[in-house]
Amino acid sequence: MSELQYEPMEHSEKIRWMLETAGWLVEPVRAVDDATDPFPTYSYTVGLEALVGHPEIAIFGLSAVASRGLLEMTVGQLTAGVRLPLDQPFVGLLDNQLRSMLVTIDLGVHGDRFPTPAAVYGLQPWRMTQLVWPHSNGAFPWEDQWPHEMRLLQPVLASE
């Protein structure tokens, strides 16, 4: 039996292929380990605006695998016709009636963190939201019950 051979794809080719085959994709970004400006691992979608007319979704502070699973579940809801509210807590996405929230991200301030949608959409307008996940105690990062030692894990990029 011969060993499988494949031609490596350029990043832009992978993106085009994923959009053509699935309609959307997840782009993972590694953490920045900089003492003066650390930033956690995050992942974000590309293609939701075109696929279902929903803003792209970013998740901060979870591994790429965990983020992908949560994003697949969320996109599954959206493609099934479920309308998820923006900028207000909701239940039903996570187990145990834990709240989650899709907050609008100001791309004028944070757009440089999401280069792939800008490249894909070009001059076409697009939006980005952040899926904010709660601590196991149910608290969001801005609430007093959020553990202090986790404060840098999930920065909230909500528009002011």
MODELLER restraints for C-alpha pairs under 7 A, 6 or more apart:
rsr = mdl.restraints
at = mdl.atoms
rsr.add(forms.Gaussian(group=physical.xy_distance, feature=features.Distance(at['CA:18:A'], at['CA:24:A']), mean=6.49, stdev=0.5))
rsr.add(forms.Gaussian(group=physical.xy_distance, feature=features.Distance(at['CA:18:A'], at['CA:25:A']), mean=6.10, stdev=0.5))
rsr.add(forms.Gaussian(group=physical.xy_distance, feature=features.Distance(at['CA:19:A'], at['CA:25:A']), mean=6.56, stdev=0.5))
rsr.add(forms.Gaussian(group=physical.xy_distance, feature=features.Distance(at['CA:19:A'], at['CA:47:A']), mean=6.78, stdev=0.5))
rsr.add(forms.Gaussian(group=physical.xy_distance, feature=features.Distance(at['CA:23:A'], at['CA:47:A']), mean=6.14, stdev=0.5))
rsr.add(forms.Gaussian(group=physical.xy_distance, feature=features.Distance(at['CA:23:A'], at['CA:51:A']), mean=6.11, stdev=0.5))
rsr.add(forms.Gaussian(group=physical.xy_distance, feature=features.Distance(at['CA:24:A'], at['CA:45:A']), mean=6.84, stdev=0.5))
rsr.add(forms.Gaussian(group=physical.xy_distance, feature=features.Distance(at['CA:24:A'], at['CA:46:A']), mean=5.51, stdev=0.5))
rsr.add(forms.Gaussian(group=physical.xy_distance, feature=features.Distance(at['CA:24:A'], at['CA:47:A']), mean=4.33, stdev=0.5))
rsr.add(forms.Gaussian(group=physical.xy_distance, feature=features.Distance(at['CA:24:A'], at['CA:48:A']), mean=6.17, stdev=0.5))
rsr.add(forms.Gaussian(group=physical.xy_distance, feature=features.Distance(at['CA:25:A'], at['CA:45:A']), mean=5.54, stdev=0.5))
rsr.add(forms.Gaussian(group=physical.xy_distance, feature=features.Distance(at['CA:25:A'], at['CA:46:A']), mean=5.36, stdev=0.5))
rsr.add(forms.Gaussian(group=physical.xy_distance, feature=features.Distance(at['CA:25:A'], at['CA:47:A']), mean=6.67, stdev=0.5))
rsr.add(forms.Gaussian(group=physical.xy_distance, feature=features.Distance(at['CA:26:A'], at['CA:43:A']), mean=6.47, stdev=0.5))
rsr.add(forms.Gaussian(group=physical.xy_distance, feature=features.Distance(at['CA:26:A'], at['CA:44:A']), mean=5.50, stdev=0.5))
rsr.add(forms.Gaussian(group=physical.xy_distance, feature=features.Distance(at['CA:26:A'], at['CA:45:A']), mean=4.54, stdev=0.5))
rsr.add(forms.Gaussian(group=physical.xy_distance, feature=features.Distance(at['CA:26:A'], at['CA:46:A']), mean=6.41, stdev=0.5))
rsr.add(forms.Gaussian(group=physical.xy_distance, feature=features.Distance(at['CA:26:A'], at['CA:68:A']), mean=6.62, stdev=0.5))
rsr.add(forms.Gaussian(group=physical.xy_distance, feature=features.Distance(at['CA:27:A'], at['CA:43:A']), mean=5.44, stdev=0.5))
rsr.add(forms.Gaussian(group=physical.xy_distance, feature=features.Distance(at['CA:27:A'], at['CA:44:A']), mean=5.33, stdev=0.5))
rsr.add(forms.Gaussian(group=physical.xy_distance, feature=features.Distance(at['CA:27:A'], at['CA:45:A']), mean=6.16, stdev=0.5))
rsr.add(forms.Gaussian(group=physical.xy_distance, feature=features.Distance(at['CA:28:A'], at['CA:42:A']), mean=6.01, stdev=0.5))
rsr.add(forms.Gaussian(group=physical.xy_distance, feature=features.Distance(at['CA:28:A'], at['CA:43:A']), mean=4.14, stdev=0.5))
rsr.add(forms.Gaussian(group=physical.xy_distance, feature=features.Distance(at['CA:28:A'], at['CA:44:A']), mean=6.58, stdev=0.5))
rsr.add(forms.Gaussian(group=physical.xy_distance, feature=features.Distance(at['CA:28:A'], at['CA:64:A']), mean=5.82, stdev=0.5))
rsr.add(forms.Gaussian(group=physical.xy_distance, feature=features.Distance(at['CA:29:A'], at['CA:41:A']), mean=5.77, stdev=0.5))
rsr.add(forms.Gaussian(group=physical.xy_distance, feature=features.Distance(at['CA:29:A'], at['CA:42:A']), mean=5.30, stdev=0.5))
rsr.add(forms.Gaussian(group=physical.xy_distance, feature=features.Distance(at['CA:29:A'], at['CA:43:A']), mean=5.76, stdev=0.5))
rsr.add(forms.Gaussian(group=physical.xy_distance, feature=features.Distance(at['CA:30:A'], at['CA:41:A']), mean=4.76, stdev=0.5))
rsr.add(forms.Gaussian(group=physical.xy_distance, feature=features.Distance(at['CA:30:A'], at['CA:42:A']), mean=6.77, stdev=0.5))
rsr.add(forms.Gaussian(group=physical.xy_distance, feature=features.Distance(at['CA:31:A'], at['CA:39:A']), mean=5.59, stdev=0.5))
rsr.add(forms.Gaussian(group=physical.xy_distance, feature=features.Distance(at['CA:31:A'], at['CA:40:A']), mean=4.40, stdev=0.5))
rsr.add(forms.Gaussian(group=physical.xy_distance, feature=features.Distance(at['CA:31:A'], at['CA:41:A']), mean=4.04, stdev=0.5))
rsr.add(forms.Gaussian(group=physical.xy_distance, feature=features.Distance(at['CA:32:A'], at['CA:38:A']), mean=5.33, stdev=0.5))
rsr.add(forms.Gaussian(group=physical.xy_distance, feature=features.Distance(at['CA:32:A'], at['CA:39:A']), mean=4.96, stdev=0.5))
rsr.add(forms.Gaussian(group=physical.xy_distance, feature=features.Distance(at['CA:32:A'], at['CA:40:A']), mean=6.36, stdev=0.5))
rsr.add(forms.Gaussian(group=physical.xy_distance, feature=features.Distance(at['CA:33:A'], at['CA:39:A']), mean=6.91, stdev=0.5))
rsr.add(forms.Gaussian(group=physical.xy_distance, feature=features.Distance(at['CA:40:A'], at['CA:60:A']), mean=6.61, stdev=0.5))
rsr.add(forms.Gaussian(group=physical.xy_distance, feature=features.Distance(at['CA:40:A'], at['CA:61:A']), mean=5.42, stdev=0.5))
rsr.add(forms.Gaussian(group=physical.xy_distance, feature=features.Distance(at['CA:40:A'], at['CA:153:A']), mean=5.92, stdev=0.5))
rsr.add(forms.Gaussian(group=physical.xy_distance, feature=features.Distance(at['CA:41:A'], at['CA:60:A']), mean=6.16, stdev=0.5))
rsr.add(forms.Gaussian(group=physical.xy_distance, feature=features.Distance(at['CA:41:A'], at['CA:61:A']), mean=5.38, stdev=0.5))
rsr.add(forms.Gaussian(group=physical.xy_distance, feature=features.Distance(at['CA:41:A'], at['CA:62:A']), mean=6.60, stdev=0.5))
rsr.add(forms.Gaussian(group=physical.xy_distance, feature=features.Distance(at['CA:41:A'], at['CA:63:A']), mean=6.78, stdev=0.5))
rsr.add(forms.Gaussian(group=physical.xy_distance, feature=features.Distance(at['CA:42:A'], at['CA:59:A']), mean=5.55, stdev=0.5))
rsr.add(forms.Gaussian(group=physical.xy_distance, feature=features.Distance(at['CA:42:A'], at['CA:60:A']), mean=4.29, stdev=0.5))
rsr.add(forms.Gaussian(group=physical.xy_distance, feature=features.Distance(at['CA:42:A'], at['CA:61:A']), mean=5.86, stdev=0.5))
rsr.add(forms.Gaussian(group=physical.xy_distance, feature=features.Distance(at['CA:42:A'], at['CA:62:A']), mean=6.60, stdev=0.5))
rsr.add(forms.Gaussian(group=physical.xy_distance, feature=features.Distance(at['CA:43:A'], at['CA:58:A']), mean=5.63, stdev=0.5))
rsr.add(forms.Gaussian(group=physical.xy_distance, feature=features.Distance(at['CA:43:A'], at['CA:59:A']), mean=5.48, stdev=0.5))
rsr.add(forms.Gaussian(group=physical.xy_distance, feature=features.Distance(at['CA:43:A'], at['CA:60:A']), mean=6.69, stdev=0.5))
rsr.add(forms.Gaussian(group=physical.xy_distance, feature=features.Distance(at['CA:43:A'], at['CA:64:A']), mean=6.37, stdev=0.5))
rsr.add(forms.Gaussian(group=physical.xy_distance, feature=features.Distance(at['CA:43:A'], at['CA:67:A']), mean=6.37, stdev=0.5))
rsr.add(forms.Gaussian(group=physical.xy_distance, feature=features.Distance(at['CA:44:A'], at['CA:57:A']), mean=5.45, stdev=0.5))
rsr.add(forms.Gaussian(group=physical.xy_distance, feature=features.Distance(at['CA:44:A'], at['CA:58:A']), mean=4.00, stdev=0.5))
rsr.add(forms.Gaussian(group=physical.xy_distance, feature=features.Distance(at['CA:44:A'], at['CA:59:A']), mean=6.28, stdev=0.5))
rsr.add(forms.Gaussian(group=physical.xy_distance, feature=features.Distance(at['CA:45:A'], at['CA:56:A']), mean=5.38, stdev=0.5))
rsr.add(forms.Gaussian(group=physical.xy_distance, feature=features.Distance(at['CA:45:A'], at['CA:57:A']), mean=5.41, stdev=0.5))
rsr.add(forms.Gaussian(group=physical.xy_distance, feature=features.Distance(at['CA:45:A'], at['CA:58:A']), mean=6.50, stdev=0.5))
rsr.add(forms.Gaussian(group=physical.xy_distance, feature=features.Distance(at['CA:46:A'], at['CA:56:A']), mean=6.11, stdev=0.5))
rsr.add(forms.Gaussian(group=physical.xy_distance, feature=features.Distance(at['CA:46:A'], at['CA:117:A']), mean=5.53, stdev=0.5))
rsr.add(forms.Gaussian(group=physical.xy_distance, feature=features.Distance(at['CA:48:A'], at['CA:54:A']), mean=5.53, stdev=0.5))
rsr.add(forms.Gaussian(group=physical.xy_distance, feature=features.Distance(at['CA:48:A'], at['CA:55:A']), mean=6.27, stdev=0.5))
rsr.add(forms.Gaussian(group=physical.xy_distance, feature=features.Distance(at['CA:48:A'], at['CA:56:A']), mean=5.53, stdev=0.5))
rsr.add(forms.Gaussian(group=physical.xy_distance, feature=features.Distance(at['CA:49:A'], at['CA:55:A']), mean=5.48, stdev=0.5))
rsr.add(forms.Gaussian(group=physical.xy_distance, feature=features.Distance(at['CA:49:A'], at['CA:56:A']), mean=6.47, stdev=0.5))
rsr.add(forms.Gaussian(group=physical.xy_distance, feature=features.Distance(at['CA:49:A'], at['CA:126:A']), mean=6.52, stdev=0.5))
rsr.add(forms.Gaussian(group=physical.xy_distance, feature=features.Distance(at['CA:52:A'], at['CA:78:A']), mean=6.97, stdev=0.5))
rsr.add(forms.Gaussian(group=physical.xy_distance, feature=features.Distance(at['CA:52:A'], at['CA:79:A']), mean=6.48, stdev=0.5))
rsr.add(forms.Gaussian(group=physical.xy_distance, feature=features.Distance(at['CA:55:A'], at['CA:126:A']), mean=6.78, stdev=0.5))
rsr.add(forms.Gaussian(group=physical.xy_distance, feature=features.Distance(at['CA:55:A'], at['CA:127:A']), mean=4.71, stdev=0.5))
rsr.add(forms.Gaussian(group=physical.xy_distance, feature=features.Distance(at['CA:55:A'], at['CA:128:A']), mean=5.09, stdev=0.5))
rsr.add(forms.Gaussian(group=physical.xy_distance, feature=features.Distance(at['CA:55:A'], at['CA:129:A']), mean=6.10, stdev=0.5))
rsr.add(forms.Gaussian(group=physical.xy_distance, feature=features.Distance(at['CA:56:A'], at['CA:127:A']), mean=6.04, stdev=0.5))
rsr.add(forms.Gaussian(group=physical.xy_distance, feature=features.Distance(at['CA:56:A'], at['CA:128:A']), mean=4.58, stdev=0.5))
rsr.add(forms.Gaussian(group=physical.xy_distance, feature=features.Distance(at['CA:56:A'], at['CA:129:A']), mean=5.96, stdev=0.5))
rsr.add(forms.Gaussian(group=physical.xy_distance, feature=features.Distance(at['CA:57:A'], at['CA:128:A']), mean=5.77, stdev=0.5))
rsr.add(forms.Gaussian(group=physical.xy_distance, feature=features.Distance(at['CA:57:A'], at['CA:129:A']), mean=4.85, stdev=0.5))
rsr.add(forms.Gaussian(group=physical.xy_distance, feature=features.Distance(at['CA:57:A'], at['CA:130:A']), mean=5.43, stdev=0.5))
rsr.add(forms.Gaussian(group=physical.xy_distance, feature=features.Distance(at['CA:57:A'], at['CA:131:A']), mean=6.35, stdev=0.5))
rsr.add(forms.Gaussian(group=physical.xy_distance, feature=features.Distance(at['CA:58:A'], at['CA:129:A']), mean=6.14, stdev=0.5))
rsr.add(forms.Gaussian(group=physical.xy_distance, feature=features.Distance(at['CA:58:A'], at['CA:130:A']), mean=4.64, stdev=0.5))
rsr.add(forms.Gaussian(group=physical.xy_distance, feature=features.Distance(at['CA:58:A'], at['CA:131:A']), mean=6.05, stdev=0.5))
rsr.add(forms.Gaussian(group=physical.xy_distance, feature=features.Distance(at['CA:59:A'], at['CA:67:A']), mean=6.34, stdev=0.5))
rsr.add(forms.Gaussian(group=physical.xy_distance, feature=features.Distance(at['CA:59:A'], at['CA:130:A']), mean=5.83, stdev=0.5))
rsr.add(forms.Gaussian(group=physical.xy_distance, feature=features.Distance(at['CA:59:A'], at['CA:131:A']), mean=5.42, stdev=0.5))
rsr.add(forms.Gaussian(group=physical.xy_distance, feature=features.Distance(at['CA:59:A'], at['CA:132:A']), mean=6.89, stdev=0.5))
rsr.add(forms.Gaussian(group=physical.xy_distance, feature=features.Distance(at['CA:60:A'], at['CA:154:A']), mean=5.25, stdev=0.5))
rsr.add(forms.Gaussian(group=physical.xy_distance, feature=features.Distance(at['CA:60:A'], at['CA:155:A']), mean=6.98, stdev=0.5))
rsr.add(forms.Gaussian(group=physical.xy_distance, feature=features.Distance(at['CA:61:A'], at['CA:153:A']), mean=4.91, stdev=0.5))
rsr.add(forms.Gaussian(group=physical.xy_distance, feature=features.Distance(at['CA:61:A'], at['CA:154:A']), mean=5.04, stdev=0.5))
rsr.add(forms.Gaussian(group=physical.xy_distance, feature=features.Distance(at['CA:86:A'], at['CA:102:A']), mean=5.12, stdev=0.5))
rsr.add(forms.Gaussian(group=physical.xy_distance, feature=features.Distance(at['CA:86:A'], at['CA:103:A']), mean=5.90, stdev=0.5))
rsr.add(forms.Gaussian(group=physical.xy_distance, feature=features.Distance(at['CA:86:A'], at['CA:104:A']), mean=6.99, stdev=0.5))
rsr.add(forms.Gaussian(group=physical.xy_distance, feature=features.Distance(at['CA:87:A'], at['CA:101:A']), mean=6.54, stdev=0.5))
rsr.add(forms.Gaussian(group=physical.xy_distance, feature=features.Distance(at['CA:87:A'], at['CA:102:A']), mean=5.63, stdev=0.5))
rsr.add(forms.Gaussian(group=physical.xy_distance, feature=features.Distance(at['CA:87:A'], at['CA:103:A']), mean=4.53, stdev=0.5))
rsr.add(forms.Gaussian(group=physical.xy_distance, feature=features.Distance(at['CA:87:A'], at['CA:104:A']), mean=6.40, stdev=0.5))
rsr.add(forms.Gaussian(group=physical.xy_distance, feature=features.Distance(at['CA:88:A'], at['CA:101:A']), mean=5.89, stdev=0.5))
rsr.add(forms.Gaussian(group=physical.xy_distance, feature=features.Distance(at['CA:89:A'], at['CA:99:A']), mean=5.98, stdev=0.5))
rsr.add(forms.Gaussian(group=physical.xy_distance, feature=features.Distance(at['CA:89:A'], at['CA:100:A']), mean=5.58, stdev=0.5))
rsr.add(forms.Gaussian(group=physical.xy_distance, feature=features.Distance(at['CA:89:A'], at['CA:101:A']), mean=4.57, stdev=0.5))
rsr.add(forms.Gaussian(group=physical.xy_distance, feature=features.Distance(at['CA:90:A'], at['CA:99:A']), mean=5.36, stdev=0.5))
rsr.add(forms.Gaussian(group=physical.xy_distance, feature=features.Distance(at['CA:90:A'], at['CA:100:A']), mean=5.62, stdev=0.5))
rsr.add(forms.Gaussian(group=physical.xy_distance, feature=features.Distance(at['CA:90:A'], at['CA:101:A']), mean=6.12, stdev=0.5))
rsr.add(forms.Gaussian(group=physical.xy_distance, feature=features.Distance(at['CA:91:A'], at['CA:97:A']), mean=5.64, stdev=0.5))
rsr.add(forms.Gaussian(group=physical.xy_distance, feature=features.Distance(at['CA:91:A'], at['CA:98:A']), mean=6.04, stdev=0.5))
rsr.add(forms.Gaussian(group=physical.xy_distance, feature=features.Distance(at['CA:91:A'], at['CA:99:A']), mean=4.70, stdev=0.5))
rsr.add(forms.Gaussian(group=physical.xy_distance, feature=features.Distance(at['CA:91:A'], at['CA:100:A']), mean=6.33, stdev=0.5))
rsr.add(forms.Gaussian(group=physical.xy_distance, feature=features.Distance(at['CA:98:A'], at['CA:138:A']), mean=5.92, stdev=0.5))
rsr.add(forms.Gaussian(group=physical.xy_distance, feature=features.Distance(at['CA:99:A'], at['CA:134:A']), mean=6.64, stdev=0.5))
rsr.add(forms.Gaussian(group=physical.xy_distance, feature=features.Distance(at['CA:99:A'], at['CA:138:A']), mean=6.82, stdev=0.5))
rsr.add(forms.Gaussian(group=physical.xy_distance, feature=features.Distance(at['CA:100:A'], at['CA:131:A']), mean=6.95, stdev=0.5))
rsr.add(forms.Gaussian(group=physical.xy_distance, feature=features.Distance(at['CA:100:A'], at['CA:132:A']), mean=5.76, stdev=0.5))
rsr.add(forms.Gaussian(group=physical.xy_distance, feature=features.Distance(at['CA:100:A'], at['CA:133:A']), mean=5.21, stdev=0.5))
rsr.add(forms.Gaussian(group=physical.xy_distance, feature=features.Distance(at['CA:100:A'], at['CA:134:A']), mean=6.38, stdev=0.5))
rsr.add(forms.Gaussian(group=physical.xy_distance, feature=features.Distance(at['CA:101:A'], at['CA:131:A']), mean=5.66, stdev=0.5))
rsr.add(forms.Gaussian(group=physical.xy_distance, feature=features.Distance(at['CA:101:A'], at['CA:132:A']), mean=5.16, stdev=0.5))
rsr.add(forms.Gaussian(group=physical.xy_distance, feature=features.Distance(at['CA:102:A'], at['CA:129:A']), mean=5.80, stdev=0.5))
rsr.add(forms.Gaussian(group=physical.xy_distance, feature=features.Distance(at['CA:102:A'], at['CA:130:A']), mean=5.29, stdev=0.5))
rsr.add(forms.Gaussian(group=physical.xy_distance, feature=features.Distance(at['CA:102:A'], at['CA:131:A']), mean=4.58, stdev=0.5))
rsr.add(forms.Gaussian(group=physical.xy_distance, feature=features.Distance(at['CA:102:A'], at['CA:132:A']), mean=6.21, stdev=0.5))
rsr.add(forms.Gaussian(group=physical.xy_distance, feature=features.Distance(at['CA:103:A'], at['CA:129:A']), mean=5.24, stdev=0.5))
rsr.add(forms.Gaussian(group=physical.xy_distance, feature=features.Distance(at['CA:103:A'], at['CA:130:A']), mean=5.16, stdev=0.5))
rsr.add(forms.Gaussian(group=physical.xy_distance, feature=features.Distance(at['CA:103:A'], at['CA:131:A']), mean=6.67, stdev=0.5))
rsr.add(forms.Gaussian(group=physical.xy_distance, feature=features.Distance(at['CA:103:A'], at['CA:158:A']), mean=5.56, stdev=0.5))
rsr.add(forms.Gaussian(group=physical.xy_distance, feature=features.Distance(at['CA:104:A'], at['CA:128:A']), mean=6.34, stdev=0.5))
rsr.add(forms.Gaussian(group=physical.xy_distance, feature=features.Distance(at['CA:104:A'], at['CA:129:A']), mean=4.46, stdev=0.5))
rsr.add(forms.Gaussian(group=physical.xy_distance, feature=features.Distance(at['CA:104:A'], at['CA:130:A']), mean=6.49, stdev=0.5))
rsr.add(forms.Gaussian(group=physical.xy_distance, feature=features.Distance(at['CA:104:A'], at['CA:158:A']), mean=5.44, stdev=0.5))
rsr.add(forms.Gaussian(group=physical.xy_distance, feature=features.Distance(at['CA:104:A'], at['CA:159:A']), mean=5.82, stdev=0.5))
rsr.add(forms.Gaussian(group=physical.xy_distance, feature=features.Distance(at['CA:105:A'], at['CA:128:A']), mean=5.56, stdev=0.5))
rsr.add(forms.Gaussian(group=physical.xy_distance, feature=features.Distance(at['CA:105:A'], at['CA:129:A']), mean=5.23, stdev=0.5))
rsr.add(forms.Gaussian(group=physical.xy_distance, feature=features.Distance(at['CA:105:A'], at['CA:130:A']), mean=6.65, stdev=0.5))
rsr.add(forms.Gaussian(group=physical.xy_distance, feature=features.Distance(at['CA:105:A'], at['CA:157:A']), mean=5.57, stdev=0.5))
rsr.add(forms.Gaussian(group=physical.xy_distance, feature=features.Distance(at['CA:105:A'], at['CA:158:A']), mean=4.86, stdev=0.5))
rsr.add(forms.Gaussian(group=physical.xy_distance, feature=features.Distance(at['CA:105:A'], at['CA:159:A']), mean=5.16, stdev=0.5))
rsr.add(forms.Gaussian(group=physical.xy_distance, feature=features.Distance(at['CA:106:A'], at['CA:158:A']), mean=6.79, stdev=0.5))
rsr.add(forms.Gaussian(group=physical.xy_distance, feature=features.Distance(at['CA:106:A'], at['CA:159:A']), mean=4.91, stdev=0.5))
rsr.add(forms.Gaussian(group=physical.xy_distance, feature=features.Distance(at['CA:133:A'], at['CA:140:A']), mean=6.88, stdev=0.5))
rsr.add(forms.Gaussian(group=physical.xy_distance, feature=features.Distance(at['CA:134:A'], at['CA:140:A']), mean=4.81, stdev=0.5))
rsr.add(forms.Gaussian(group=physical.xy_distance, feature=features.Distance(at['CA:135:A'], at['CA:146:A']), mean=6.59, stdev=0.5))
rsr.add(forms.Gaussian(group=physical.xy_distance, feature=features.Distance(at['CA:139:A'], at['CA:145:A']), mean=5.58, stdev=0.5))
rsr.add(forms.Gaussian(group=physical.xy_distance, feature=features.Distance(at['CA:139:A'], at['CA:146:A']), mean=5.35, stdev=0.5))
rsr.add(forms.Gaussian(group=physical.xy_distance, feature=features.Distance(at['CA:140:A'], at['CA:146:A']), mean=6.14, stdev=0.5))
rsr.add(forms.Gaussian(group=physical.xy_distance, feature=features.Distance(at['CA:141:A'], at['CA:151:A']), mean=6.85, stdev=0.5))
rsr.add(forms.Gaussian(group=physical.xy_distance, feature=features.Distance(at['CA:141:A'], at['CA:154:A']), mean=6.98, stdev=0.5))
